[in-house]
Amino acid sequence: MCNRAAENILGRASNEMVGMGLADGAPIFASNMAPYLHQVLITNQPMVGIEVSPQVPERGRMDLRFS
């Protein structure tokens, strides 16, 4: 799932990313998010308030929060 803010940051419509893996749909977040996604898969528990600060092309460093 992604909201309009994510679409703006990634420069892609959410329907373009449906079915893509994270590395393909949102490569700028893949390395930051991989450990958290692995933990969710292992525990089957949601994670809220994950904060990352990736360098986003043409936008610079951004502070983002994921759930």
N, C-alpha and C positions, 0 to 999 in steps of 0.2 A: 504494500500500500504506500502511496505517497500523496501528499496534499499539494495545494497550489504553490506553497513556498518551496517545496522540494522541486517541483517542476521548474520554477524560475531559477533556482540555484543550479540545477543540472542541465537546463536548457533543452529539456525533452518533455513531451506530454506523458502523463502516467500510462495511457493506453499503449504507448510505444514500448514501455518497459515491462509490461505484463509478460510473465513467463521467462524473463531474463534472470540469470544469476546476478548477484550483487556486483561481481567483478565486471560484468558486461553492461549492466544498467546504470551503475553508479560507481565507476572505477575509482573516483577520488576518495570514496569512503571505504572501499573494500578492505584495505589493510588495517584501518582503524577499527572496523566493526567485526572482523573475523573472530577475534577472541570472545567477544560478547555473544555472537551468534552460536559459536561452539558451546558456550556455557548454557544457552537457552536449549539447544538440542539435547545436551546431556541431562539437564535438570527438568526439562519440560515446564519451566517457570518463566513468566515474563520478566523483563528487566525494564525499569523505568528511569528516565533521567540520565541516560548515558550521554556524556559530554565529550565531544571531539573538536579539534581545531585544525582542520586540514587547510592546505593551500589550494584554493580554487582558481583554476586558470581564468585570467582576466578579471578576477575579483579580489585576489589576495587571500590572506588568512581569514577564516570565518570561524566563529564560535557557534557550534550547533548542538542541539539536544535531540536525542532519539529515544523512542520507547518501543 
